[in-house]
Amino acid sequence: MRTMRQLLAGLMACTGLTASWAQEPYPPSMFEDAYIEHMTFSGPKPKMSDFVTHFFESDAMPEIWGLAQDAWTHYLHNEPQEKGSYLVYDERNGYMRYDLNAREMWGEDIEQDERVFIEMCIWNCADGRHILFACNCESLTNGKYQSIQYEGIMFQLYDKKTHDMYSVGHQDVGAELPDEMYGEHTVQVYLLPQGGKDITLLVQREAGTETKMLRWDGMRFHLGD
């Protein structure tokens, strides 16, 4: 079985998209070799909380992911969070965010200001059949974004008819970054939307940080300013 580490690849965003691609159905070939998980939930349709719970229960959660899972469990049981752990859940906007302040949690054992956040978000697709789910992890040291072990974004498509979750590539949902956004000492940072539908993309270089948008058309993203 594929592990969550394998699913968490770095996001890349696309260029050269034509207007004819907008809102086209997902091709059947996109699902043929995809990793599949079945989602269970109560009620007529899944809520954002069902997606979050499914994600945490689908694989062993190492390190920061385990801490986020613990924070989610505390939230579900209306329990106080551990020191240094913060969680925001927004059912109406289909959004969850977990923040870890390492210095607050472990005190003087942490020499620098180390922070990590995990976000999850869902989009209803224009075809009426699918829901796109994204999970993103980013970390900062002394206010600068880092590119280390667990950072990155992954996508899954939920099928309303079968209740299956399909792991899909960044290129499948229009989120493959061009080569010029990579390079030595360059970090790509993704900020999922709590309001609106578009993903904010930060390209952090030594000379400064550039902001781009991955704009959602109902089925896929398109790279823009």
TORPA-4810 file (N, C-alpha, C, O; in nm, 3 decimals):
<nodes>
NODE_1_0.085_-0.119_0.000_0.000_0.000_0.000_0.088_0.124_0.000_0.187_0.132_0.074_M
NODE_2_0.054_0.218_-0.080_0.131_0.342_-0.085_0.115_0.417_0.046_0.005_0.422_0.102_R
NODE_3_0.224_0.476_0.096_0.219_0.547_0.222_0.194_0.695_0.199_0.206_0.745_0.088_T
NODE_4_0.158_0.765_0.309_0.132_0.908_0.298_0.257_0.983_0.256_0.246_1.086_0.189_M
NODE_5_0.376_0.933_0.292_0.498_1.001_0.250_0.508_1.002_0.098_0.550_1.102_0.040_R
NODE_6_0.470_0.892_0.034_0.476_0.885_-0.111_0.375_0.978_-0.176_0.399_1.031_-0.284_Q
NODE_7_0.260_0.997_-0.108_0.156_1.083_-0.164_0.191_1.230_-0.150_0.141_1.313_-0.227_L
NODE_8_0.276_1.264_-0.052_0.307_1.405_-0.025_0.427_1.449_-0.110_0.538_1.462_-0.058_L
NODE_9_0.405_1.472_-0.237_0.509_1.523_-0.324_0.496_1.674_-0.332_0.389_1.728_-0.303_A
NODE_10_0.602_1.743_-0.370_0.593_1.888_-0.383_0.502_1.929_-0.498_0.505_1.869_-0.605_G
NODE_11_0.422_2.032_-0.475_0.329_2.080_-0.578_0.404_2.155_-0.686_0.502_2.225_-0.658_L
NODE_12_0.357_2.141_-0.810_0.408_2.217_-0.922_0.292_2.272_-1.002_0.193_2.201_-1.018_M
NODE_13_0.298_2.395_-1.054_0.181_2.460_-1.116_0.197_2.475_-1.266_0.310_2.489_-1.311_A
NODE_14_0.094_2.473_-1.344_0.103_2.460_-1.489_0.096_2.594_-1.562_0.042_2.693_-1.511_C
NODE_15_0.154_2.594_-1.685_0.139_2.705_-1.779_0.094_2.648_-1.912_0.085_2.526_-1.928_T
NODE_16_0.067_2.736_-2.007_0.030_2.691_-2.140_-0.107_2.629_-2.148_-0.134_2.554_-2.242_G
NODE_17_-0.195_2.657_-2.053_-0.330_2.603_-2.056_-0.414_2.683_-2.154_-0.403_2.806_-2.158_L
NODE_18_-0.498_2.617_-2.231_-0.585_2.686_-2.325_-0.725_2.695_-2.269_-0.761_2.619_-2.179_T
NODE_19_-0.805_2.787_-2.321_-0.941_2.806_-2.272_-1.026_2.681_-2.293_-1.123_2.659_-2.220_A
NODE_20_-0.991_2.601_-2.393_-1.070_2.482_-2.422_-1.061_2.378_-2.312_-1.146_2.289_-2.305_S
NODE_21_-0.956_2.386_-2.225_-0.939_2.290_-2.118_-1.034_2.319_-2.001_-1.070_2.229_-1.925_W
NODE_22_-1.072_2.444_-1.986_-1.150_2.484_-1.870_-1.277_2.403_-1.859_-1.355_2.392_-1.954_A
NODE_23_-1.298_2.346_-1.743_-1.419_2.273_-1.707_-1.442_2.147_-1.790_-1.553_2.094_-1.790_Q
NODE_24_-1.341_2.097_-1.862_-1.354_1.969_-1.929_-1.363_1.858_-1.826_-1.302_1.868_-1.719_E
NODE_25_-1.440_1.752_-1.854_-1.449_1.641_-1.759_-1.313_1.576_-1.735_-1.224_1.583_-1.819_P
NODE_26_-1.299_1.514_-1.620_-1.178_1.438_-1.593_-1.179_1.312_-1.680_-1.279_1.241_-1.681_Y
NODE_27_-1.070_1.284_-1.753_-1.069_1.166_-1.840_-1.065_1.036_-1.759_-1.004_1.034_-1.651_P
NODE_28_-1.127_0.929_-1.807_-1.124_0.801_-1.735_-0.982_0.751_-1.707_-0.958_0.685_-1.606_P
NODE_29_-0.888_0.781_-1.797_-0.750_0.735_-1.779_-0.685_0.791_-1.653_-0.590_0.735_-1.600_S
NODE_30_-0.738_0.904_-1.605_-0.684_0.968_-1.486_-0.703_0.881_-1.361_-0.628_0.893_-1.265_M
NODE_31_-0.803_0.793_-1.364_-0.835_0.712_-1.247_-0.787_0.567_-1.258_-0.796_0.492_-1.161_F
NODE_32_-0.736_0.528_-1.375_-0.705_0.387_-1.398_-0.597_0.333_-1.305_-0.610_0.223_-1.252_E
NODE_33_-0.490_0.408_-1.285_-0.380_0.362_-1.202_-0.369_0.436_-1.069_-0.268_0.428_-1.000_D
NODE_34_-0.475_0.509_-1.035_-0.471_0.590_-0.912_-0.485_0.502_-0.788_-0.553_0.400_-0.790_A
NODE_35_-0.418_0.543_-0.681_-0.435_0.479_-0.551_-0.575_0.513_-0.499_-0.614_0.630_-0.500_Y
NODE_36_-0.649_0.412_-0.453_-0.789_0.431_-0.416_-0.810_0.398_-0.268_-0.759_0.298_-0.218_I
NODE_37_-0.884_0.483_-0.201_-0.929_0.458_-0.064_-1.080_0.478_-0.059_-1.132_0.569_-0.123_E
NODE_38_-1.149_0.395_0.016_-1.294_0.409_0.030_-1.325_0.491_0.155_-1.272_0.465_0.263_H
NODE_39_-1.412_0.590_0.139_-1.449_0.675_0.253_-1.581_0.629_0.312_-1.676_0.600_0.240_M
NODE_40_-1.586_0.622_0.442_-1.711_0.595_0.513_-1.749_0.717_0.596_-1.662_0.787_0.648_T
NODE_41_-1.879_0.742_0.607_-1.928_0.858_0.681_-2.075_0.834_0.713_-2.138_0.746_0.655_F
NODE_42_-2.128_0.913_0.803_-2.270_0.906_0.835_-2.341_1.025_0.771_-2.280_1.130_0.749_S
NODE_43_-2.469_1.009_0.742_-2.544_1.117_0.679_-2.548_1.101_0.529_-2.488_1.009_0.474_G
NODE_44_-2.619_1.192_0.461_-2.637_1.181_0.316_-2.512_1.213_0.234_-2.500_1.166_0.121_P
NODE_45_-2.420_1.291_0.289_-2.299_1.328_0.215_-2.189_1.362_0.315_-2.218_1.397_0.430_K
NODE_46_-2.062_1.351_0.274_-1.953_1.378_0.367_-1.939_1.526_0.398_-1.959_1.611_0.311_P
NODE_47_-1.904_1.556_0.521_-1.872_1.692_0.563_-1.720_1.709_0.560_-1.647_1.612_0.543_K
NODE_48_-1.675_1.832_0.577_-1.532_1.858_0.581_-1.466_1.775_0.691_-1.355_1.725_0.673_M
NODE_49_-1.534_1.761_0.803_-1.478_1.682_0.914_-1.455_1.537_0.874_-1.363_1.473_0.924_S
NODE_50_-1.539_1.483_0.785_-1.521_1.346_0.738_-1.394_1.333_0.655_-1.323_1.232_0.665_D
NODE_51_-1.365_1.433_0.574_-1.242_1.430_0.495_-1.119_1.436_0.585_-1.022_1.364_0.562_F
NODE_52_-1.123_1.523_0.686_-1.009_1.534_0.778_-0.988_1.403_0.853_-0.876_1.353_0.861_V
NODE_53_-1.096_1.348_0.908_-1.085_1.223_0.982_-1.035_1.110_0.893_-0.950_1.032_0.934_T
NODE_54_-1.087_1.101_0.772_-1.044_0.997_0.679_-0.894_1.008_0.651_-0.824_0.907_0.649_H
NODE_55_-0.846_1.130_0.630_-0.704_1.149_0.602_-0.619_1.097_0.718_-0.523_1.023_0.696_F
NODE_56_-0.653_1.136_0.840_-0.572_1.096_0.954_-0.580_0.946_0.982_-0.486_0.888_1.037_F
NODE_57_-0.690_0.882_0.944_-0.706_0.740_0.971_-0.656_0.651_0.858_-0.653_0.528_0.873_E
NODE_58_-0.617_0.710_0.745_-0.582_0.630_0.628_-0.438_0.578_0.630_-0.404_0.491_0.550_S
NODE_59_-0.354_0.629_0.719_-0.214_0.588_0.721_-0.154_0.622_0.857_-0.209_0.704_0.931_D
NODE_60_-0.041_0.560_0.889_0.030_0.596_1.011_0.080_0.739_0.998_0.131_0.777_0.892_A
NODE_61_0.066_0.818_1.103_0.100_0.959_1.098_0.230_0.986_1.174_0.229_0.989_1.297_M
NODE_62_0.341_1.006_1.103_0.469_1.030_1.170_0.486_1.176_1.213_0.431_1.266_1.149_P
NODE_63_0.560_1.198_1.319_0.606_1.330_1.362_0.497_1.436_1.361_0.398_1.424_1.434_E
NODE_64_0.512_1.541_1.279_0.419_1.653_1.280_0.278_1.607_1.247_0.181_1.662_1.300_I
NODE_65_0.264_1.508_1.161_0.132_1.458_1.125_0.064_1.392_1.245_-0.057_1.404_1.262_W
NODE_66_0.142_1.323_1.327_0.086_1.263_1.447_0.039_1.368_1.546_-0.063_1.349_1.613_G
NODE_67_0.113_1.477_1.558_0.072_1.586_1.646_-0.056_1.652_1.596_-0.144_1.686_1.675_L
NODE_68_-0.067_1.669_1.464_-0.189_1.724_1.406_-0.307_1.631_1.428_-0.418_1.676_1.457_A
NODE_69_-0.283_1.502_1.415_-0.389_1.404_1.441_-0.435_1.410_1.586_-0.555_1.403_1.613_Q
NODE_70_-0.342_1.424_1.679_-0.378_1.438_1.820_-0.462_1.564_1.842_-0.560_1.562_1.916_D
NODE_71_-0.423_1.674_1.776_-0.497_1.800_1.791_-0.639_1.785_1.735_-0.733_1.840_1.792_A
NODE_72_-0.653_1.712_1.625_-0.786_1.690_1.568_-0.872_1.606_1.662_-0.991_1.633_1.677_W
NODE_73_-0.812_1.506_1.725_-0.885_1.423_1.822_-0.930_1.508_1.941_-1.043_1.493_1.988_T
NODE_74_-0.842_1.596_1.989_-0.880_1.685_2.099_-0.998_1.774_2.056_-1.091_1.796_2.134_H
NODE_75_-0.993_1.824_1.934_-1.101_1.910_1.885_-1.234_1.834_1.881_-1.336_1.885_1.927_Y
NODE_76_-1.232_1.712_1.828_-1.354_1.634_1.817_-1.415_1.602_1.953_-1.537_1.589_1.966_L
NODE_77_-1.330_1.589_2.055_-1.377_1.556_2.190_-1.393_1.679_2.278_-1.414_1.669_2.398_H
NODE_78_-1.381_1.798_2.215_-1.396_1.924_2.288_-1.298_1.932_2.405_-1.334_1.977_2.514_N
NODE_79_-1.175_1.888_2.380_-1.071_1.889_2.482_-0.973_2.003_2.455_-0.957_2.043_2.340_E
NODE_80_-0.906_2.055_2.557_-0.806_2.160_2.535_-0.687_2.108_2.455_-0.651_1.991_2.464_P
NODE_81_-0.628_2.196_2.377_-0.512_2.158_2.298_-0.385_2.160_2.384_-0.378_2.230_2.485_Q
NODE_82_-0.286_2.082_2.340_-0.157_2.084_2.407_-0.092_2.222_2.388_-0.121_2.293_2.292_E
NODE_83_-0.004_2.257_2.480_0.068_2.383_2.470_0.147_2.386_2.340_0.221_2.293_2.309_K
NODE_84_0.131_2.494_2.264_0.202_2.508_2.137_0.125_2.456_2.018_0.171_2.471_1.904_G
NODE_85_0.008_2.394_2.040_-0.077_2.342_1.932_-0.200_2.429_1.916_-0.264_2.466_2.015_S
NODE_86_-0.233_2.462_1.791_-0.349_2.546_1.762_-0.424_2.487_1.642_-0.362_2.444_1.545_Y
NODE_87_-0.555_2.484_1.650_-0.634_2.426_1.542_-0.754_2.515_1.509_-0.826_2.559_1.599_L
NODE_88_-0.773_2.540_1.379_-0.888_2.615_1.329_-0.967_2.522_1.238_-0.911_2.461_1.147_V
NODE_89_-1.098_2.510_1.264_-1.184_2.429_1.178_-1.300_2.514_1.131_-1.370_2.575_1.211_Y
NODE_90_-1.321_2.519_0.999_-1.425_2.601_0.937_-1.508_2.512_0.846_-1.474_2.492_0.730_D
NODE_91_-1.617_2.458_0.900_-1.703_2.368_0.822_-1.765_2.440_0.702_-1.770_2.383_0.593_E
NODE_92_-1.810_2.561_0.722_-1.880_2.635_0.615_-1.792_2.654_0.493_-1.840_2.643_0.380_R
NODE_93_-1.665_2.683_0.513_-1.573_2.707_0.402_-1.488_2.586_0.368_-1.399_2.595_0.283_N
NODE_94_-1.514_2.471_0.431_-1.440_2.349_0.398_-1.292_2.362_0.420_-1.212_2.337_0.330_G
NODE_95_-1.253_2.401_0.543_-1.113_2.433_0.569_-1.074_2.391_0.710_-1.151_2.407_0.804_Y
NODE_96_-0.953_2.339_0.724_-0.894_2.307_0.854_-0.746_2.347_0.853_-0.677_2.329_0.753_M
NODE_97_-0.700_2.402_0.966_-0.557_2.435_0.977_-0.508_2.400_1.117_-0.573_2.430_1.217_R
NODE_98_-0.391_2.334_1.121_-0.322_2.304_1.246_-0.189_2.377_1.247_-0.114_2.371_1.150_Y
NODE_99_-0.160_2.447_1.357_-0.032_2.516_1.373_0.042_2.461_1.493_-0.016_2.437_1.599_D
NODE_100_0.172_2.440_1.474_0.261_2.398_1.582_0.368_2.503_1.605_0.440_2.540_1.512_L
NODE_101_0.378_2.552_1.728_0.488_2.639_1.769_0.581_2.554_1.854_0.552_2.527_1.971_N
NODE_102_0.693_2.512_1.795_0.781_2.415_1.860_0.841_2.470_1.989_0.856_2.395_2.086_A
NODE_103_0.875_2.597_1.992_0.935_2.655_2.112_0.835_2.658_2.227_0.872_2.634_2.342_R
NODE_104_0.707_2.688_2.196_0.605_2.686_2.299_0.583_2.544_2.351_0.559_2.524_2.470_E
NODE_105_0.591_2.445_2.262_0.565_2.309_2.302_0.680_2.248_2.381_0.657_2.183_2.483_M
NODE_106_0.804_2.270_2.335_0.918_2.201_2.397_1.015_2.294_2.470_1.114_2.248_2.526_W
NODE_107_0.987_2.423_2.471_1.065_2.517_2.549_1.208_2.535_2.503_1.234_2.544_2.383_G
NODE_108_1.301_2.540_2.597_1.440_2.576_2.569_1.513_2.471_2.487_1.624_2.497_2.439_E
NODE_109_1.454_2.354_2.468_1.517_2.253_2.382_1.519_2.298_2.237_1.597_2.245_2.157_D
NODE_110_1.435_2.395_2.201_1.429_2.446_2.063_1.504_2.578_2.058_1.460_2.678_2.115_I
NODE_111_1.619_2.578_1.990_1.705_2.696_1.988_1.653_2.806_1.898_1.676_2.924_1.924_E
NODE_112_1.581_2.769_1.790_1.530_2.868_1.695_1.377_2.871_1.701_1.313_2.786_1.763_Q
NODE_113_1.320_2.971_1.633_1.176_2.982_1.624_1.128_2.888_1.514_1.130_2.923_1.396_D
NODE_114_1.084_2.770_1.553_1.040_2.667_1.458_0.888_2.656_1.460_0.827_2.635_1.565_E
NODE_115_0.827_2.671_1.343_0.681_2.663_1.330_0.646_2.576_1.209_0.715_2.578_1.108_R
NODE_116_0.538_2.501_1.223_0.487_2.418_1.114_0.336_2.433_1.109_0.271_2.446_1.213_V
NODE_117_0.279_2.432_0.988_0.133_2.428_0.979_0.090_2.328_0.873_0.159_2.305_0.774_F
NODE_118_-0.025_2.269_0.898_-0.089_2.176_0.806_-0.228_2.230_0.774_-0.304_2.266_0.864_I
NODE_119_-0.261_2.236_0.645_-0.393_2.283_0.603_-0.463_2.174_0.522_-0.398_2.094_0.454_E
NODE_120_-0.596_2.171_0.530_-0.677_2.085_0.444_-0.793_2.168_0.392_-0.844_2.256_0.461_M
NODE_121_-0.836_2.137_0.268_-0.940_2.216_0.205_-1.013_2.130_0.102_-0.954_2.036_0.048_C
NODE_122_-1.141_2.160_0.075_-1.215_2.090_-0.029_-1.279_2.189_-0.126_-1.313_2.302_-0.089_I
NODE_123_-1.295_2.144_-0.251_-1.362_2.220_-0.355_-1.469_2.131_-0.418_-1.442_2.015_-0.451_W
NODE_124_-1.590_2.181_-0.435_-1.692_2.111_-0.512_-1.664_2.131_-0.660_-1.649_2.244_-0.706_N
NODE_125_-1.657_2.021_-0.735_-1.623_2.029_-0.876_-1.746_2.058_-0.961_-1.858_2.021_-0.925_C
NODE_126_-1.724_2.125_-1.074_-1.833_2.170_-1.159_-1.906_2.055_-1.226_-2.018_2.074_-1.274_A
NODE_127_-1.846_1.935_-1.231_-1.914_1.822_-1.294_-2.023_1.764_-1.206_-2.097_1.676_-1.250_D
NODE_128_-2.035_1.811_-1.081_-2.137_1.763_-0.990_-2.112_1.627_-0.931_-2.188_1.581_-0.846_G
NODE_129_-2.004_1.560_-0.974_-1.977_1.424_-0.929_-1.862_1.417_-0.831_-1.858_1.328_-0.746_R
NODE_130_-1.768_1.509_-0.841_-1.645_1.498_-0.762_-1.628_1.613_-0.663_-1.683_1.722_-0.680_H
NODE_131_-1.549_1.586_-0.560_-1.501_1.686_-0.465_-1.349_1.673_-0.462_-1.297_1.564_-0.442_I
NODE_132_-1.279_1.785_-0.481_-1.134_1.784_-0.474_-1.090_1.813_-0.331_-1.136_1.910_-0.270_L
NODE_133_-1.002_1.730_-0.278_-0.947_1.746_-0.144_-0.798_1.773_-0.155_-0.728_1.707_-0.233_F
NODE_134_-0.748_1.869_-0.079_-0.605_1.898_-0.076_-0.555_1.902_0.067_-0.625_1.948_0.157_A
NODE_135_-0.434_1.853_0.087_-0.366_1.863_0.216_-0.228_1.921_0.193_-0.156_1.877_0.103_C
NODE_136_-0.192_2.020_0.273_-0.068_2.094_0.252_0.007_2.109_0.384_-0.055_2.130_0.489_N
NODE_137_0.139_2.098_0.379_0.223_2.115_0.499_0.337_2.210_0.466_0.405_2.194_0.365_C
NODE_138_0.360_2.307_0.553_0.469_2.404_0.535_0.537_2.429_0.670_0.474_2.414_0.775_E
NODE_139_0.665_2.466_0.666_0.738_2.494_0.790_0.821_2.621_0.776_0.864_2.657_0.666_S
NODE_140_0.842_2.687_0.889_0.922_2.809_0.893_1.025_2.801_1.005_0.997_2.746_1.112_L
NODE_141_1.143_2.856_0.979_1.247_2.872_1.079_1.285_3.019_1.084_1.332_3.075_0.986_T
NODE_142_1.264_3.080_1.200_1.292_3.223_1.216_1.224_3.306_1.108_1.282_3.402_1.055_N
NODE_143_1.100_3.269_1.075_1.021_3.346_0.980_1.045_3.315_0.834_0.980_3.374_0.748_G
NODE_144_1.139_3.223_0.802_1.168_3.188_0.663_1.114_3.048_0.636_1.134_2.955_0.715_K
NODE_145_1.047_3.033_0.521_0.994_2.902_0.484_1.109_2.806_0.449_1.210_2.847_0.394_Y
NODE_146_1.090_2.680_0.484_1.191_2.577_0.463_1.137_2.468_0.371_1.016_2.451_0.358_Q
NODE_147_1.227_2.397_0.307_1.191_2.282_0.224_1.261_2.160_0.283_1.377_2.133_0.252_S
NODE_148_1.188_2.086_0.368_1.247_1.968_0.432_1.154_1.849_0.417_1.080_1.840_0.319_I
NODE_149_1.156_1.757_0.511_1.103_1.623_0.489_0.955_1.616_0.452_0.919_1.550_0.355_Q
NODE_150_0.868_1.682_0.528_0.726_1.658_0.512_0.651_1.767_0.438_0.528_1.759_0.425_Y
NODE_151_0.721_1.870_0.388_0.652_1.980_0.324_0.599_1.940_0.187_0.656_1.853_0.121_E
NODE_152_0.490_2.003_0.146_0.435_1.979_0.014_0.284_1.968_0.017_0.222_1.974_0.123_G
NODE_153_0.226_1.951_-0.100_0.081_1.945_-0.114_0.044_1.822_-0.195_0.117_1.782_-0.286_I
NODE_154_-0.069_1.761_-0.162_-0.119_1.647_-0.236_-0.269_1.665_-0.259_-0.336_1.739_-0.187_M
NODE_155_-0.319_1.596_-0.361_-0.459_1.608_-0.399_-0.524_1.470_-0.408_-0.461_1.372_-0.446_F
NODE_156_-0.653_1.466_-0.371_-0.735_1.348_-0.392_-0.871_1.393_-0.446_-0.921_1.501_-0.411_Q
NODE_157_-0.931_1.309_-0.530_-1.065_1.334_-0.581_-1.162_1.234_-0.520_-1.141_1.113_-0.526_L
NODE_158_-1.268_1.287_-0.462_-1.373_1.203_-0.405_-1.486_1.188_-0.506_-1.535_1.286_-0.562_Y
NODE_159_-1.527_1.063_-0.530_-1.636_1.032_-0.622_-1.765_1.015_-0.541_-1.774_0.925_-0.457_D
NODE_160_-1.863_1.101_-0.567_-1.987_1.100_-0.489_-2.068_0.972_-0.512_-2.146_0.932_-0.425_K
NODE_161_-2.051_0.907_-0.628_-2.128_0.787_-0.659_-2.071_0.663_-0.590_-2.146_0.581_-0.537_K
NODE_162_-1.938_0.650_-0.591_-1.875_0.530_-0.536_-1.823_0.548_-0.395_-1.793_0.450_-0.326_T
NODE_163_-1.811_0.673_-0.349_-1.753_0.709_-0.219_-1.605_0.672_-0.211_-1.552_0.649_-0.103_H
NODE_164_-1.540_0.666_-0.327_-1.397_0.637_-0.331_-1.316_0.766_-0.342_-1.361_0.864_-0.401_D
NODE_165_-1.195_0.763_-0.282_-1.100_0.873_-0.291_-0.985_0.829_-0.381_-0.921_0.727_-0.355_M
NODE_166_-0.957_0.906_-0.487_-0.852_0.875_-0.582_-0.736_0.975_-0.564_-0.758_1.096_-0.569_Y
NODE_167_-0.616_0.925_-0.543_-0.500_1.013_-0.538_-0.465_1.054_-0.680_-0.448_0.969_-0.768_S
NODE_168_-0.454_1.185_-0.704_-0.429_1.236_-0.838_-0.305_1.324_-0.837_-0.268_1.382_-0.734_V
NODE_169_-0.241_1.334_-0.953_-0.120_1.414_-0.966_-0.149_1.562_-0.981_-0.261_1.602_-1.013_G
NODE_170_-0.047_1.641_-0.958_-0.063_1.786_-0.971_-0.102_1.826_-1.113_-0.180_1.919_-1.132_H
NODE_171_-0.047_1.755_-1.211_-0.079_1.787_-1.350_-0.225_1.755_-1.382_-0.284_1.818_-1.470_Q
NODE_172_-0.284_1.659_-1.312_-0.423_1.621_-1.338_-0.521_1.732_-1.302_-0.628_1.744_-1.362_D
NODE_173_-0.485_1.814_-1.203_-0.574_1.922_-1.160_-0.515_2.060_-1.193_-0.551_2.160_-1.132_V
NODE_174_-0.425_2.062_-1.292_-0.371_2.189_-1.341_-0.278_2.259_-1.246_-0.273_2.382_-1.244_G
NODE_175_-0.204_2.183_-1.166_-0.121_2.245_-1.063_0.025_2.201_-1.074_0.088_2.172_-0.972_A
NODE_176_0.077_2.196_-1.194_0.217_2.158_-1.217_0.298_2.284_-1.246_0.272_2.354_-1.344_E
NODE_177_0.396_2.312_-1.163_0.471_2.437_-1.175_0.572_2.430_-1.289_0.630_2.324_-1.315_L
NODE_178_0.595_2.543_-1.358_0.698_2.548_-1.462_0.837_2.541_-1.402_0.857_2.575_-1.285_P
NODE_179_0.933_2.499_-1.482_1.070_2.477_-1.435_1.132_2.604_-1.376_1.213_2.596_-1.284_D
NODE_180_1.094_2.721_-1.429_1.158_2.845_-1.382_1.122_2.879_-1.238_1.182_2.969_-1.179_E
NODE_181_1.026_2.809_-1.180_0.991_2.834_-1.040_1.072_2.746_-0.946_1.048_2.744_-0.825_M
NODE_182_1.169_2.674_-1.003_1.258_2.592_-0.920_1.401_2.640_-0.938_1.433_2.706_-1.036_Y
NODE_183_1.484_2.607_-0.844_1.623_2.645_-0.851_1.687_2.637_-0.714_1.618_2.616_-0.613_G
NODE_184_1.818_2.654_-0.711_1.891_2.647_-0.583_1.841_2.757_-0.489_1.824_2.872_-0.530_E
NODE_185_1.819_2.720_-0.364_1.774_2.813_-0.259_1.636_2.871_-0.289_1.603_2.980_-0.241_H
NODE_186_1.555_2.801_-0.366_1.418_2.844_-0.395_1.321_2.751_-0.324_1.335_2.629_-0.330_T
NODE_187_1.222_2.810_-0.256_1.121_2.732_-0.183_0.984_2.772_-0.234_0.952_2.891_-0.239_V
NODE_188_0.902_2.673_-0.271_0.765_2.697_-0.316_0.670_2.673_-0.199_0.675_2.568_-0.135_Q
NODE_189_0.585_2.769_-0.171_0.496_2.764_-0.054_0.352_2.778_-0.101_0.322_2.864_-0.184_V
NODE_190_0.265_2.693_-0.049_0.125_2.692_-0.090_0.037_2.727_0.030_0.055_2.671_0.138_Y
NODE_191_-0.056_2.818_0.009_-0.147_2.860_0.114_-0.289_2.831_0.066_-0.338_2.895_-0.028_L
NODE_192_-0.356_2.735_0.130_-0.490_2.698_0.089_-0.591_2.804_0.133_-0.569_2.871_0.233_L
NODE_193_-0.700_2.818_0.059_-0.796_2.925_0.090_-0.897_2.886_0.197_-0.963_2.782_0.187_P
NODE_194_-0.909_2.969_0.300_-1.021_2.955_0.393_-1.142_3.031_0.338_-1.256_2.992_0.362_Q
NODE_195_-1.115_3.136_0.265_-1.218_3.210_0.193_-1.182_3.212_0.046_-1.064_3.223_0.012_G
NODE_196_-1.280_3.202_-0.042_-1.252_3.196_-0.185_-1.212_3.057_-0.229_-1.225_2.961_-0.153_G
NODE_197_-1.164_3.046_-0.354_-1.135_2.916_-0.414_-0.991_2.899_-0.461_-0.950_2.788_-0.494_K
NODE_198_-0.915_3.008_-0.464_-0.782_3.003_-0.525_-0.673_2.975_-0.421_-0.684_3.013_-0.305_D
NODE_199_-0.567_2.905_-0.466_-0.451_2.877_-0.382_-0.348_2.987_-0.403_-0.315_3.022_-0.517_I
NODE_200_-0.295_3.042_-0.294_-0.186_3.139_-0.303_-0.054_3.064_-0.310_-0.029_2.973_-0.231_T
NODE_201_0.030_3.103_-0.403_0.161_3.041_-0.423_0.269_3.144_-0.395_0.272_3.250_-0.458_L
NODE_202_0.358_3.114_-0.301_0.474_3.199_-0.273_0.599_3.131_-0.326_0.624_3.013_-0.297_L
NODE_203_0.679_3.204_-0.402_0.806_3.153_-0.452_0.915_3.231_-0.379_0.944_3.346_-0.413_V
NODE_204_0.974_3.168_-0.279_1.071_3.235_-0.192_1.212_3.210_-0.245_1.259_3.097_-0.253_Q
NODE_205_1.278_3.322_-0.280_1.418_3.317_-0.325_1.502_3.405_-0.233_1.448_3.480_-0.152_R
NODE_206_1.633_3.395_-0.247_1.721_3.477_-0.162_1.697_3.625_-0.186_1.710_3.706_-0.093_E
NODE_207_1.660_3.663_-0.309_1.641_3.804_-0.342_1.505_3.856_-0.296_1.484_3.978_-0.293_A
NODE_208_1.413_3.767_-0.261_1.280_3.810_-0.220_1.176_3.705_-0.251_1.209_3.597_-0.301_G
NODE_209_1.052_3.736_-0.222_0.943_3.641_-0.240_0.842_3.694_-0.342_0.796_3.807_-0.332_T
NODE_210_0.810_3.610_-0.439_0.712_3.643_-0.543_0.580_3.572_-0.510_0.579_3.457_-0.466_E
NODE_211_0.470_3.643_-0.532_0.337_3.587_-0.505_0.263_3.560_-0.634_0.252_3.649_-0.719_T
NODE_212_0.212_3.440_-0.650_0.131_3.401_-0.764_0.001_3.340_-0.712_-0.014_3.318_-0.592_K
NODE_213_-0.092_3.313_-0.803_-0.218_3.249_-0.766_-0.241_3.127_-0.853_-0.212_3.128_-0.973_M
NODE_214_-0.293_3.023_-0.793_-0.345_2.908_-0.867_-0.497_2.924_-0.864_-0.562_2.897_-0.763_L
NODE_215_-0.554_2.966_-0.977_-0.695_3.005_-0.982_-0.781_2.885_-1.023_-0.753_2.817_-1.121_R
NODE_216_-0.886_2.862_-0.946_-0.976_2.748_-0.962_-1.087_2.781_-1.060_-1.155_2.883_-1.044_W
NODE_217_-1.107_2.696_-1.164_-1.213_2.721_-1.262_-1.334_2.630_-1.242_-1.429_2.634_-1.321_D
NODE_218_-1.332_2.549_-1.139_-1.440_2.455_-1.114_-1.398_2.311_-1.132_-1.463_2.220_-1.080_G
NODE_219_-1.289_2.289_-1.207_-1.236_2.155_-1.229_-1.084_2.148_-1.212_-1.031_2.046_-1.168_M
NODE_220_-1.016_2.258_-1.246_-0.871_2.260_-1.242_-0.821_2.400_-1.202_-0.897_2.496_-1.199_R
NODE_221_-0.692_2.406_-1.171_-0.628_2.533_-1.139_-0.554_2.586_-1.260_-0.515_2.511_-1.349_F
NODE_222_-0.534_2.720_-1.263_-0.459_2.786_-1.368_-0.366_2.887_-1.303_-0.410_2.967_-1.221_H
NODE_223_-0.240_2.883_-1.337_-0.140_2.972_-1.279_-0.158_3.114_-1.331_-0.165_3.136_-1.452_L
NODE_224_-0.166_3.211_-1.239_-0.181_3.350_-1.277_-0.125_3.440_-1.170_-0.075_3.393_-1.068_G
NODE_225_-0.135_3.571_-1.191_-0.087_3.669_-1.093_-0.194_3.696_-0.989_-0.173_3.776_-0.898_D
</nodes>
